[in-house]
Amino acid sequence: MPDRALEICAQLAHRHAARLGVRTLDTLHVASALELKAEHFWTFDARQVKLALAAGLKTN
């Protein structure tokens, strides 16, 4: 797991969880992608897509 992934996970949850209905694993997946400097985020999970877009990632 990337070094700052848990910190970023908590930040994403604080900013977006209530509004988007995302769960802990959703925020952890997106946080890991952000920490690893991913350019695209690929998923079939609708909640993760919403969060990834809100976090500035390009999605499928």
mmJSON file of the N, C-alpha and C atoms, coordinates in Angstrom:
{"data_MODEL":{"atom_site":{
"group_PDB":["ATOM","ATOM","ATOM","ATOM","ATOM","ATOM","ATOM","ATOM","ATOM","ATOM","ATOM","ATOM","ATOM","ATOM","ATOM","ATOM","ATOM","ATOM","ATOM","ATOM","ATOM","ATOM","ATOM","ATOM","ATOM","ATOM","ATOM","ATOM","ATOM","ATOM","ATOM","ATOM","ATOM","ATOM","ATOM","ATOM","ATOM","ATOM","ATOM","ATOM","ATOM","ATOM","ATOM","ATOM","ATOM","ATOM","ATOM","ATOM","ATOM","ATOM","ATOM","ATOM","ATOM","ATOM","ATOM","ATOM","ATOM","ATOM","ATOM","ATOM","ATOM","ATOM","ATOM","ATOM","ATOM","ATOM","ATOM","ATOM","ATOM","ATOM","ATOM","ATOM","ATOM","ATOM","ATOM","ATOM","ATOM","ATOM","ATOM","ATOM","ATOM","ATOM","ATOM","ATOM","ATOM","ATOM","ATOM","ATOM","ATOM","ATOM","ATOM","ATOM","ATOM","ATOM","ATOM","ATOM","ATOM","ATOM","ATOM","ATOM","ATOM","ATOM","ATOM","ATOM","ATOM","ATOM","ATOM","ATOM","ATOM","ATOM","ATOM","ATOM","ATOM","ATOM","ATOM","ATOM","ATOM","ATOM","ATOM","ATOM","ATOM","ATOM","ATOM","ATOM","ATOM","ATOM","ATOM","ATOM","ATOM","ATOM","ATOM","ATOM","ATOM","ATOM","ATOM","ATOM","ATOM","ATOM","ATOM","ATOM","ATOM","ATOM","ATOM","ATOM","ATOM","ATOM","ATOM","ATOM","ATOM","ATOM","ATOM","ATOM","ATOM","ATOM","ATOM","ATOM","ATOM","ATOM","ATOM","ATOM","ATOM","ATOM","ATOM","ATOM","ATOM","ATOM","ATOM","ATOM","ATOM","ATOM","ATOM","ATOM","ATOM","ATOM","ATOM","ATOM","ATOM","ATOM","ATOM","ATOM"],
"id":[1,2,3,4,5,6,7,8,9,10,11,12,13,14,15,16,17,18,19,20,21,22,23,24,25,26,27,28,29,30,31,32,33,34,35,36,37,38,39,40,41,42,43,44,45,46,47,48,49,50,51,52,53,54,55,56,57,58,59,60,61,62,63,64,65,66,67,68,69,70,71,72,73,74,75,76,77,78,79,80,81,82,83,84,85,86,87,88,89,90,91,92,93,94,95,96,97,98,99,100,101,102,103,104,105,106,107,108,109,110,111,112,113,114,115,116,117,118,119,120,121,122,123,124,125,126,127,128,129,130,131,132,133,134,135,136,137,138,139,140,141,142,143,144,145,146,147,148,149,150,151,152,153,154,155,156,157,158,159,160,161,162,163,164,165,166,167,168,169,170,171,172,173,174,175,176,177,178,179,180],
"type_symbol":["N","C","C","N","C","C","N","C","C","N","C","C","N","C","C","N","C","C","N","C","C","N","C","C","N","C","C","N","C","C","N","C","C","N","C","C","N","C","C","N","C","C","N","C","C","N","C","C","N","C","C","N","C","C","N","C","C","N","C","C","N","C","C","N","C","C","N","C","C","N","C","C","N","C","C","N","C","C","N","C","C","N","C","C","N","C","C","N","C","C","N","C","C","N","C","C","N","C","C","N","C","C","N","C","C","N","C","C","N","C","C","N","C","C","N","C","C","N","C","C","N","C","C","N","C","C","N","C","C","N","C","C","N","C","C","N","C","C","N","C","C","N","C","C","N","C","C","N","C","C","N","C","C","N","C","C","N","C","C","N","C","C","N","C","C","N","C","C","N","C","C","N","C","C","N","C","C","N","C","C"],
"label_atom_id":["N","CA","C","N","CA","C","N","CA","C","N","CA","C","N","CA","C","N","CA","C","N","CA","C","N","CA","C","N","CA","C","N","CA","C","N","CA","C","N","CA","C","N","CA","C","N","CA","C","N","CA","C","N","CA","C","N","CA","C","N","CA","C","N","CA","C","N","CA","C","N","CA","C","N","CA","C","N","CA","C","N","CA","C","N","CA","C","N","CA","C","N","CA","C","N","CA","C","N","CA","C","N","CA","C","N","CA","C","N","CA","C","N","CA","C","N","CA","C","N","CA","C","N","CA","C","N","CA","C","N","CA","C","N","CA","C","N","CA","C","N","CA","C","N","CA","C","N","CA","C","N","CA","C","N","CA","C","N","CA","C","N","CA","C","N","CA","C","N","CA","C","N","CA","C","N","CA","C","N","CA","C","N","CA","C","N","CA","C","N","CA","C","N","CA","C","N","CA","C","N","CA","C","N","CA","C","N","CA","C"],
"label_alt_id":[null,null,null,null,null,null,null,null,null,null,null,null,null,null,null,null,null,null,null,null,null,null,null,null,null,null,null,null,null,null,null,null,null,null,null,null,null,null,null,null,null,null,null,null,null,null,null,null,null,null,null,null,null,null,null,null,null,null,null,null,null,null,null,null,null,null,null,null,null,null,null,null,null,null,null,null,null,null,null,null,null,null,null,null,null,null,null,null,null,null,null,null,null,null,null,null,null,null,null,null,null,null,null,null,null,null,null,null,null,null,null,null,null,null,null,null,null,null,null,null,null,null,null,null,null,null,null,null,null,null,null,null,null,null,null,null,null,null,null,null,null,null,null,null,null,null,null,null,null,null,null,null,null,null,null,null,null,null,null,null,null,null,null,null,null,null,null,null,null,null,null,null,null,null,null,null,null,null,null,null],
"label_comp_id":["MET","MET","MET","PRO","PRO","PRO","ASP","ASP","ASP","ARG","ARG","ARG","ALA","ALA","ALA","LEU","LEU","LEU","GLU","GLU","GLU","ILE","ILE","ILE","CYS","CYS","CYS","ALA","ALA","ALA","GLN","GLN","GLN","LEU","LEU","LEU","ALA","ALA","ALA","HIS","HIS","HIS","ARG","ARG","ARG","HIS","HIS","HIS","ALA","ALA","ALA","ALA","ALA","ALA","ARG","ARG","ARG","LEU","LEU","LEU","GLY","GLY","GLY","VAL","VAL","VAL","ARG","ARG","ARG","THR","THR","THR","LEU","LEU","LEU","ASP","ASP","ASP","THR","THR","THR","LEU","LEU","LEU","HIS","HIS","HIS","VAL","VAL","VAL","ALA","ALA","ALA","SER","SER","SER","ALA","ALA","ALA","LEU","LEU","LEU","GLU","GLU","GLU","LEU","LEU","LEU","LYS","LYS","LYS","ALA","ALA","ALA","GLU","GLU","GLU","HIS","HIS","HIS","PHE","PHE","PHE","TRP","TRP","TRP","THR","THR","THR","PHE","PHE","PHE","ASP","ASP","ASP","ALA","ALA","ALA","ARG","ARG","ARG","GLN","GLN","GLN","VAL","VAL","VAL","LYS","LYS","LYS","LEU","LEU","LEU","ALA","ALA","ALA","LEU","LEU","LEU","ALA","ALA","ALA","ALA","ALA","ALA","GLY","GLY","GLY","LEU","LEU","LEU","LYS","LYS","LYS","THR","THR","THR","ASN","ASN","ASN"],
"label_asym_id":["A","A","A","A","A","A","A","A","A","A","A","A","A","A","A","A","A","A","A","A","A","A","A","A","A","A","A","A","A","A","A","A","A","A","A","A","A","A","A","A","A","A","A","A","A","A","A","A","A","A","A","A","A","A","A","A","A","A","A","A","A","A","A","A","A","A","A","A","A","A","A","A","A","A","A","A","A","A","A","A","A","A","A","A","A","A","A","A","A","A","A","A","A","A","A","A","A","A","A","A","A","A","A","A","A","A","A","A","A","A","A","A","A","A","A","A","A","A","A","A","A","A","A","A","A","A","A","A","A","A","A","A","A","A","A","A","A","A","A","A","A","A","A","A","A","A","A","A","A","A","A","A","A","A","A","A","A","A","A","A","A","A","A","A","A","A","A","A","A","A","A","A","A","A","A","A","A","A","A","A"],
"label_entity_id":["1","1","1","1","1","1","1","1","1","1","1","1","1","1","1","1","1","1","1","1","1","1","1","1","1","1","1","1","1","1","1","1","1","1","1","1","1","1","1","1","1","1","1","1","1","1","1","1","1","1","1","1","1","1","1","1","1","1","1","1","1","1","1","1","1","1","1","1","1","1","1","1","1","1","1","1","1","1","1","1","1","1","1","1","1","1","1","1","1","1","1","1","1","1","1","1","1","1","1","1","1","1","1","1","1","1","1","1","1","1","1","1","1","1","1","1","1","1","1","1","1","1","1","1","1","1","1","1","1","1","1","1","1","1","1","1","1","1","1","1","1","1","1","1","1","1","1","1","1","1","1","1","1","1","1","1","1","1","1","1","1","1","1","1","1","1","1","1","1","1","1","1","1","1","1","1","1","1","1","1"],
"label_seq_id":[1,1,1,2,2,2,3,3,3,4,4,4,5,5,5,6,6,6,7,7,7,8,8,8,9,9,9,10,10,10,11,11,11,12,12,12,13,13,13,14,14,14,15,15,15,16,16,16,17,17,17,18,18,18,19,19,19,20,20,20,21,21,21,22,22,22,23,23,23,24,24,24,25,25,25,26,26,26,27,27,27,28,28,28,29,29,29,30,30,30,31,31,31,32,32,32,33,33,33,34,34,34,35,35,35,36,36,36,37,37,37,38,38,38,39,39,39,40,40,40,41,41,41,42,42,42,43,43,43,44,44,44,45,45,45,46,46,46,47,47,47,48,48,48,49,49,49,50,50,50,51,51,51,52,52,52,53,53,53,54,54,54,55,55,55,56,56,56,57,57,57,58,58,58,59,59,59,60,60,60],
"pdbx_PDB_ins_code":[null,null,null,null,null,null,null,null,null,null,null,null,null,null,null,null,null,null,null,null,null,null,null,null,null,null,null,null,null,null,null,null,null,null,null,null,null,null,null,null,null,null,null,null,null,null,null,null,null,null,null,null,null,null,null,null,null,null,null,null,null,null,null,null,null,null,null,null,null,null,null,null,null,null,null,null,null,null,null,null,null,null,null,null,null,null,null,null,null,null,null,null,null,null,null,null,null,null,null,null,null,null,null,null,null,null,null,null,null,null,null,null,null,null,null,null,null,null,null,null,null,null,null,null,null,null,null,null,null,null,null,null,null,null,null,null,null,null,null,null,null,null,null,null,null,null,null,null,null,null,null,null,null,null,null,null,null,null,null,null,null,null,null,null,null,null,null,null,null,null,null,null,null,null,null,null,null,null,null,null],
"Cartn_x":[0.85,0.0,0.904,0.58,1.383,1.425,2.525,2.769,1.621,1.152,0.158,-1.277,-1.486,-2.82,-3.872,-3.531,-4.517,-4.875,-3.887,-4.157,-5.051,-4.749,-5.562,-6.953,-7.044,-8.319,-9.212,-8.648,-9.417,-9.862,-9.001,-9.352,-10.491,-10.408,-11.473,-12.794,-12.734,-13.952,-14.573,-13.745,-14.244,-14.913,-14.303,-14.82,-16.019,-16.039,-16.984,-17.923,-17.653,-18.407,-19.9,-20.271,-21.695,-22.443,-21.817,-22.479,-22.577,-21.514,-21.468,-21.871,-21.931,-22.289,-21.186,-19.933,-18.815,-18.472,-17.835,-17.459,-15.943,-15.478,-14.047,-13.2,-13.581,-12.777,-12.794,-13.892,-13.939,-12.899,-12.879,-11.928,-10.487,-10.278,-8.926,-8.411,-9.253,-8.843,-8.482,-9.318,-9.058,-7.827,-7.692,-6.522,-5.23,-5.25,-4.063,-3.718,-4.724,-4.488,-3.897,-4.414,-3.886,-2.439,-2.152,-0.801,0.192,-0.263,0.606,0.673,0.026,0.035,-0.565,-1.629,-2.315,-2.947,-2.937,-3.568,-5.025,-5.32,-6.683,-7.052,-8.332,-8.84,-9.884,-9.606,-10.496,-11.268,-12.597,-13.433,-14.822,-15.518,-16.917,-17.834,-17.271,-18.021,-18.465,-19.76,-20.301,-19.881,-19.81,-19.389,-17.936,-17.096,-15.691,-15.512,-16.303,-16.236,-16.572,-17.641,-18.028,-16.921,-16.342,-15.28,-14.023,-13.656,-12.464,-12.621,-13.782,-14.026,-13.958,-14.541,-14.508,-13.081,-12.22,-10.836,-9.934,-10.503,-9.741,-9.102,-9.466,-8.94,-9.81,-9.21,-9.979,-10.422,-11.637,-12.134,-12.426,-12.778,-13.04,-14.015],
"Cartn_y":[-1.161,0.0,1.235,2.221,3.447,4.149,4.828,5.437,6.308,7.234,8.197,7.793,6.58,6.163,6.27,5.892,5.963,7.41,8.297,9.718,10.304,9.991,10.471,9.857,8.6,7.91,8.668,9.05,9.785,11.14,11.806,13.106,12.967,11.958,11.725,11.413,10.587,10.237,11.476,12.293,13.516,14.446,14.582,15.506,14.969,13.66,13.147,12.032,11.366,10.164,10.413,11.42,11.668,12.017,12.822,13.286,12.184,11.393,10.387,8.988,8.755,7.435,6.405,6.867,5.932,5.306,4.18,3.42,3.408,2.837,2.841,2.249,1.09,0.48,1.31,1.996,2.888,3.994,4.621,5.712,5.198,4.007,3.449,3.151,2.631,2.354,3.641,4.657,5.934,6.602,6.55,7.134,6.477,5.177,4.466,4.909,5.053,5.521,6.926,7.789,9.155,9.154,8.38,8.328,7.745,6.827,6.219,7.035,8.205,9.134,8.514,7.747,7.136,8.224,8.028,8.976,8.602,7.324,6.832,5.888,5.839,4.935,4.046,2.753,1.804,1.005,1.017,0.259,0.074,-0.938,-1.129,-0.725,-0.195,0.214,1.669,1.896,3.243,4.233,3.792,4.695,5.117,4.173,4.504,5.459,5.299,6.213,7.628,7.787,9.113,9.737,8.959,9.471,9.801,8.937,9.188,10.482,10.691,11.934,13.146,13.02,14.117,14.412,13.4,13.562,14.014,14.134,14.63,13.589,12.337,11.281,11.104,10.66,10.273,8.833,8.511,7.148,6.507,5.202,4.436,5.182],
"Cartn_z":[0.0,0.0,0.0,-0.828,-0.867,0.494,0.761,2.067,2.584,1.801,2.268,1.935,1.466,1.029,2.131,3.349,4.439,4.773,4.741,4.987,3.901,2.649,1.538,1.593,1.98,2.145,3.126,4.264,5.27,4.746,3.998,3.426,2.415,1.561,0.573,1.265,2.29,3.019,3.653,4.246,4.893,3.876,2.706,1.683,0.91,0.644,-0.349,0.11,1.227,1.586,1.746,2.482,2.732,1.449,0.617,-0.61,-1.669,-1.803,-2.874,-2.415,-1.117,-0.618,-0.764,-0.835,-0.971,0.372,0.306,1.501,1.642,2.725,3.036,1.91,1.39,0.33,-0.95,-1.215,-2.376,-2.22,-1.047,-0.826,-0.808,-0.292,-0.268,-1.675,-2.537,-3.921,-4.646,-4.513,-5.189,-4.581,-3.274,-2.604,-3.088,-3.255,-3.745,-5.16,-5.982,-7.356,-7.361,-6.509,-6.422,-5.941,-4.926,-4.369,-5.371,-6.204,-7.217,-8.506,-8.497,-9.641,-10.899,-10.715,-11.86,-12.723,-14.016,-14.927,-15.182,-15.133,-15.346,-14.216,-13.907,-12.88,-13.529,-13.589,-14.24,-13.196,-13.297,-12.383,-12.991,-12.509,-12.879,-11.736,-10.667,-9.484,-9.624,-9.648,-9.873,-8.789,-7.544,-6.459,-6.642,-7.025,-7.229,-8.403,-9.446,-10.585,-10.132,-9.371,-8.883,-8.044,-7.159,-6.295,-7.101,-8.013,-8.836,-9.628,-10.194,-10.926,-9.997,-8.818,-7.839,-7.391,-7.404,-6.985,-8.134,-9.341,-10.473,-11.368,-11.178,-12.034,-13.273,-14.343,-15.526,-15.311,-15.741,-15.562,-16.899,-16.834,-18.031,-18.874],
"occupancy":[1.0,1.0,1.0,1.0,1.0,1.0,1.0,1.0,1.0,1.0,1.0,1.0,1.0,1.0,1.0,1.0,1.0,1.0,1.0,1.0,1.0,1.0,1.0,1.0,1.0,1.0,1.0,1.0,1.0,1.0,1.0,1.0,1.0,1.0,1.0,1.0,1.0,1.0,1.0,1.0,1.0,1.0,1.0,1.0,1.0,1.0,1.0,1.0,1.0,1.0,1.0,1.0,1.0,1.0,1.0,1.0,1.0,1.0,1.0,1.0,1.0,1.0,1.0,1.0,1.0,1.0,1.0,1.0,1.0,1.0,1.0,1.0,1.0,1.0,1.0,1.0,1.0,1.0,1.0,1.0,1.0,1.0,1.0,1.0,1.0,1.0,1.0,1.0,1.0,1.0,1.0,1.0,1.0,1.0,1.0,1.0,1.0,1.0,1.0,1.0,1.0,1.0,1.0,1.0,1.0,1.0,1.0,1.0,1.0,1.0,1.0,1.0,1.0,1.0,1.0,1.0,1.0,1.0,1.0,1.0,1.0,1.0,1.0,1.0,1.0,1.0,1.0,1.0,1.0,1.0,1.0,1.0,1.0,1.0,1.0,1.0,1.0,1.0,1.0,1.0,1.0,1.0,1.0,1.0,1.0,1.0,1.0,1.0,1.0,1.0,1.0,1.0,1.0,1.0,1.0,1.0,1.0,1.0,1.0,1.0,1.0,1.0,1.0,1.0,1.0,1.0,1.0,1.0,1.0,1.0,1.0,1.0,1.0,1.0,1.0,1.0,1.0,1.0,1.0,1.0],
"B_iso_or_equiv":[0.0,0.0,0.0,0.0,0.0,0.0,0.0,0.0,0.0,0.0,0.0,0.0,0.0,0.0,0.0,0.0,0.0,0.0,0.0,0.0,0.0,0.0,0.0,0.0,0.0,0.0,0.0,0.0,0.0,0.0,0.0,0.0,0.0,0.0,0.0,0.0,0.0,0.0,0.0,0.0,0.0,0.0,0.0,0.0,0.0,0.0,0.0,0.0,0.0,0.0,0.0,0.0,0.0,0.0,0.0,0.0,0.0,0.0,0.0,0.0,0.0,0.0,0.0,0.0,0.0,0.0,0.0,0.0,0.0,0.0,0.0,0.0,0.0,0.0,0.0,0.0,0.0,0.0,0.0,0.0,0.0,0.0,0.0,0.0,0.0,0.0,0.0,0.0,0.0,0.0,0.0,0.0,0.0,0.0,0.0,0.0,0.0,0.0,0.0,0.0,0.0,0.0,0.0,0.0,0.0,0.0,0.0,0.0,0.0,0.0,0.0,0.0,0.0,0.0,0.0,0.0,0.0,0.0,0.0,0.0,0.0,0.0,0.0,0.0,0.0,0.0,0.0,0.0,0.0,0.0,0.0,0.0,0.0,0.0,0.0,0.0,0.0,0.0,0.0,0.0,0.0,0.0,0.0,0.0,0.0,0.0,0.0,0.0,0.0,0.0,0.0,0.0,0.0,0.0,0.0,0.0,0.0,0.0,0.0,0.0,0.0,0.0,0.0,0.0,0.0,0.0,0.0,0.0,0.0,0.0,0.0,0.0,0.0,0.0,0.0,0.0,0.0,0.0,0.0,0.0],
"pdbx_formal_charge":[null,null,null,null,null,null,null,null,null,null,null,null,null,null,null,null,null,null,null,null,null,null,null,null,null,null,null,null,null,null,null,null,null,null,null,null,null,null,null,null,null,null,null,null,null,null,null,null,null,null,null,null,null,null,null,null,null,null,null,null,null,null,null,null,null,null,null,null,null,null,null,null,null,null,null,null,null,null,null,null,null,null,null,null,null,null,null,null,null,null,null,null,null,null,null,null,null,null,null,null,null,null,null,null,null,null,null,null,null,null,null,null,null,null,null,null,null,null,null,null,null,null,null,null,null,null,null,null,null,null,null,null,null,null,null,null,null,null,null,null,null,null,null,null,null,null,null,null,null,null,null,null,null,null,null,null,null,null,null,null,null,null,null,null,null,null,null,null,null,null,null,null,null,null,null,null,null,null,null,null],
"auth_seq_id":[1,1,1,2,2,2,3,3,3,4,4,4,5,5,5,6,6,6,7,7,7,8,8,8,9,9,9,10,10,10,11,11,11,12,12,12,13,13,13,14,14,14,15,15,15,16,16,16,17,17,17,18,18,18,19,19,19,20,20,20,21,21,21,22,22,22,23,23,23,24,24,24,25,25,25,26,26,26,27,27,27,28,28,28,29,29,29,30,30,30,31,31,31,32,32,32,33,33,33,34,34,34,35,35,35,36,36,36,37,37,37,38,38,38,39,39,39,40,40,40,41,41,41,42,42,42,43,43,43,44,44,44,45,45,45,46,46,46,47,47,47,48,48,48,49,49,49,50,50,50,51,51,51,52,52,52,53,53,53,54,54,54,55,55,55,56,56,56,57,57,57,58,58,58,59,59,59,60,60,60],
"auth_comp_id":["MET","MET","MET","PRO","PRO","PRO","ASP","ASP","ASP","ARG","ARG","ARG","ALA","ALA","ALA","LEU","LEU","LEU","GLU","GLU","GLU","ILE","ILE","ILE","CYS","CYS","CYS","ALA","ALA","ALA","GLN","GLN","GLN","LEU","LEU","LEU","ALA","ALA","ALA","HIS","HIS","HIS","ARG","ARG","ARG","HIS","HIS","HIS","ALA","ALA","ALA","ALA","ALA","ALA","ARG","ARG","ARG","LEU","LEU","LEU","GLY","GLY","GLY","VAL","VAL","VAL","ARG","ARG","ARG","THR","THR","THR","LEU","LEU","LEU","ASP","ASP","ASP","THR","THR","THR","LEU","LEU","LEU","HIS","HIS","HIS","VAL","VAL","VAL","ALA","ALA","ALA","SER","SER","SER","ALA","ALA","ALA","LEU","LEU","LEU","GLU","GLU","GLU","LEU","LEU","LEU","LYS","LYS","LYS","ALA","ALA","ALA","GLU","GLU","GLU","HIS","HIS","HIS","PHE","PHE","PHE","TRP","TRP","TRP","THR","THR","THR","PHE","PHE","PHE","ASP","ASP","ASP","ALA","ALA","ALA","ARG","ARG","ARG","GLN","GLN","GLN","VAL","VAL","VAL","LYS","LYS","LYS","LEU","LEU","LEU","ALA","ALA","ALA","LEU","LEU","LEU","ALA","ALA","ALA","ALA","ALA","ALA","GLY","GLY","GLY","LEU","LEU","LEU","LYS","LYS","LYS","THR","THR","THR","ASN","ASN","ASN"],
"auth_asym_id":["A","A","A","A","A","A","A","A","A","A","A","A","A","A","A","A","A","A","A","A","A","A","A","A","A","A","A","A","A","A","A","A","A","A","A","A","A","A","A","A","A","A","A","A","A","A","A","A","A","A","A","A","A","A","A","A","A","A","A","A","A","A","A","A","A","A","A","A","A","A","A","A","A","A","A","A","A","A","A","A","A","A","A","A","A","A","A","A","A","A","A","A","A","A","A","A","A","A","A","A","A","A","A","A","A","A","A","A","A","A","A","A","A","A","A","A","A","A","A","A","A","A","A","A","A","A","A","A","A","A","A","A","A","A","A","A","A","A","A","A","A","A","A","A","A","A","A","A","A","A","A","A","A","A","A","A","A","A","A","A","A","A","A","A","A","A","A","A","A","A","A","A","A","A","A","A","A","A","A","A"],
"auth_atom_id":["N","CA","C","N","CA","C","N","CA","C","N","CA","C","N","CA","C","N","CA","C","N","CA","C","N","CA","C","N","CA","C","N","CA","C","N","CA","C","N","CA","C","N","CA","C","N","CA","C","N","CA","C","N","CA","C","N","CA","C","N","CA","C","N","CA","C","N","CA","C","N","CA","C","N","CA","C","N","CA","C","N","CA","C","N","CA","C","N","CA","C","N","CA","C","N","CA","C","N","CA","C","N","CA","C","N","CA","C","N","CA","C","N","CA","C","N","CA","C","N","CA","C","N","CA","C","N","CA","C","N","CA","C","N","CA","C","N","CA","C","N","CA","C","N","CA","C","N","CA","C","N","CA","C","N","CA","C","N","CA","C","N","CA","C","N","CA","C","N","CA","C","N","CA","C","N","CA","C","N","CA","C","N","CA","C","N","CA","C","N","CA","C","N","CA","C","N","CA","C","N","CA","C","N","CA","C","N","CA","C"],
"pdbx_PDB_model_num":[1,1,1,1,1,1,1,1,1,1,1,1,1,1,1,1,1,1,1,1,1,1,1,1,1,1,1,1,1,1,1,1,1,1,1,1,1,1,1,1,1,1,1,1,1,1,1,1,1,1,1,1,1,1,1,1,1,1,1,1,1,1,1,1,1,1,1,1,1,1,1,1,1,1,1,1,1,1,1,1,1,1,1,1,1,1,1,1,1,1,1,1,1,1,1,1,1,1,1,1,1,1,1,1,1,1,1,1,1,1,1,1,1,1,1,1,1,1,1,1,1,1,1,1,1,1,1,1,1,1,1,1,1,1,1,1,1,1,1,1,1,1,1,1,1,1,1,1,1,1,1,1,1,1,1,1,1,1,1,1,1,1,1,1,1,1,1,1,1,1,1,1,1,1,1,1,1,1,1,1]
}}}
